[in-house]
Amino acid sequence: MTSGIKFTTKEMRYISLFESVTGANVKDCIVDDEQSRIVFVVKQGEVGMAIGKGGRNIHTLEKMTGKKHEIIEYSEEPAQFIRNALKPAVVKEVRITERPNGKTIAVVAVSPGDKGVAIGKNGRNAERLRLLAKRYFQIQNVSIT
């Protein structure tokens, strides 16, 4: 699914640094200077390796780059990918439907207590999810309920 993604030199440097520190394989990297964060999508099953014991790898990378790092586990299944992207929020249900106009949307139901975590401060987690869902699965919109 990543066939259309092109990385900038900056993203390539972050991917190289991330892979050398963690040993995990990166599928995608999004540098969000506005939020001072870097989002990495790692190969399925490699989240633990990426984070490191007690979060050691993440702390090392954050000190080196001065940015917050977020890690999402990739899945070829859109509903599972959405669940992974919203962790640690508890996702009750993911419904993906195609509208008559041909646009695909996802409606995600989360536990009421986790809605704030899923949406994030100023909607930053929801926005990250929309970007990734569109980038990988051509899902035009994601609603969190």
C-alpha positions as CSV (number, residue, x, y, z in Angstrom):
1,M,0.0,0.0,0.0
2,T,2.9,2.4,0.5
3,S,3.8,2.4,-3.2
4,G,2.8,6.1,-3.7
5,I,4.7,7.5,-0.7
6,K,7.8,9.5,-1.3
7,F,10.0,10.6,1.5
8,T,11.9,13.9,1.9
9,T,15.5,14.0,2.8
10,K,14.5,15.0,6.3
11,E,12.2,12.0,6.7
12,M,14.9,9.7,5.3
13,R,17.3,10.9,8.0
14,Y,14.7,10.4,10.8
15,I,13.9,6.9,9.4
16,S,17.6,6.0,9.3
17,L,18.2,7.3,12.9
18,F,15.1,5.5,14.2
19,E,16.0,2.1,12.6
20,S,19.6,2.3,13.8
21,V,18.6,3.1,17.4
22,T,15.6,0.6,17.6
23,G,16.3,-2.1,15.1
24,A,12.7,-1.9,14.0
25,N,11.6,-1.5,10.3
26,V,9.9,1.7,9.4
27,K,7.1,1.7,6.8
28,D,6.3,5.4,7.1
29,C,7.5,8.6,8.7
30,I,5.6,11.8,9.1
31,V,7.4,14.9,10.4
32,D,4.9,17.2,12.1
33,D,6.8,20.4,12.8
34,E,3.7,22.2,13.9
35,Q,3.1,19.8,16.8
36,S,6.9,19.1,17.2
37,R,6.4,15.4,16.7
38,I,7.5,12.6,14.4
39,V,5.0,9.8,13.7
40,F,6.5,6.4,12.7
41,V,4.5,3.5,11.3
42,V,6.5,0.3,12.0
43,K,6.2,-3.2,10.6
44,Q,3.6,-5.4,12.2
45,G,4.9,-7.0,15.4
46,E,7.8,-4.6,15.9
47,V,6.3,-2.0,18.2
48,G,7.9,-3.5,21.3
49,M,11.3,-3.5,19.7
50,A,10.8,0.1,18.5
51,I,9.8,1.4,22.0
52,G,12.5,-0.5,23.8
53,K,12.6,-1.8,27.4
54,G,11.0,0.8,29.6
55,G,10.7,3.2,26.6
56,R,14.5,3.5,26.4
57,N,14.6,3.8,22.6
58,I,11.9,6.5,22.5
59,H,13.6,8.5,25.2
60,T,17.0,8.3,23.4
61,L,15.4,9.4,20.1
62,E,13.5,12.3,21.7
63,K,16.7,13.6,23.3
64,M,18.5,13.3,20.0
65,T,15.9,15.0,17.9
66,G,14.2,17.3,20.4
67,K,10.8,16.1,19.1
68,K,8.1,13.8,20.5
69,H,8.0,10.4,18.8
70,E,4.8,8.4,18.2
71,I,4.8,4.8,17.0
72,I,1.9,3.1,15.2
73,E,1.9,-0.6,14.3
74,Y,1.0,-1.2,10.7
75,S,-1.7,-3.6,9.6
76,E,-3.0,-4.4,6.1
77,E,-6.5,-4.6,7.6
78,P,-7.9,-1.0,7.8
79,A,-10.0,-1.6,10.9
80,Q,-7.0,-3.0,12.8
81,F,-4.7,-0.2,11.6
82,I,-7.3,2.3,12.9
83,R,-7.3,0.5,16.3
84,N,-3.5,0.5,16.4
85,A,-3.4,4.2,15.6
86,L,-5.8,5.1,18.4
87,K,-4.0,3.2,21.1
88,P,-4.1,3.4,24.1
89,A,-7.8,4.4,23.6
90,V,-10.2,1.4,23.8
91,V,-11.9,1.0,20.4
92,K,-15.3,-0.7,20.6
93,E,-16.1,-0.8,16.9
94,V,-14.7,0.3,13.5
95,R,-17.2,0.6,10.7
96,I,-15.9,1.3,7.2
97,T,-18.5,2.1,4.5
98,E,-18.5,3.3,1.0
99,R,-20.9,6.1,0.3
100,P,-23.0,6.3,-2.9
101,N,-20.6,9.0,-4.1
102,G,-17.7,6.5,-4.0
103,K,-16.0,8.0,-1.0
104,T,-15.0,5.7,1.8
105,I,-15.5,6.7,5.4
106,A,-14.7,5.1,8.8
107,V,-16.8,5.5,11.9
108,V,-14.9,4.6,15.1
109,A,-16.7,4.0,18.4
110,V,-14.5,4.4,21.5
111,S,-15.3,4.0,25.2
112,P,-16.8,7.2,26.5
113,G,-13.8,7.7,28.9
114,D,-11.3,7.3,26.0
115,K,-12.9,9.8,23.6
116,G,-10.5,12.6,24.7
117,V,-7.5,10.3,24.3
118,A,-8.7,9.2,20.8
119,I,-9.3,12.7,19.6
120,G,-6.2,14.2,21.3
121,K,-5.4,17.8,22.3
122,N,-6.9,20.2,19.7
123,G,-7.8,17.1,17.6
124,R,-4.2,16.2,16.8
125,N,-4.7,12.4,17.2
126,A,-7.9,12.4,15.1
127,E,-6.1,14.5,12.4
128,R,-3.1,12.1,12.4
129,L,-5.5,9.2,12.0
130,R,-7.3,10.9,9.1
131,L,-4.0,11.5,7.3
132,L,-2.8,7.9,7.7
133,A,-6.2,6.3,6.8
134,K,-6.3,8.4,3.6
135,R,-2.6,7.7,2.9
136,Y,-2.9,3.9,3.2
137,F,-6.5,2.9,2.6
138,Q,-8.0,5.8,0.6
139,I,-10.5,6.4,3.5
140,Q,-11.6,10.1,3.0
141,N,-12.9,10.7,6.5
142,V,-12.8,9.2,10.0
143,S,-15.3,10.1,12.6
144,I,-14.7,9.3,16.3
145,T,-17.9,8.7,18.3
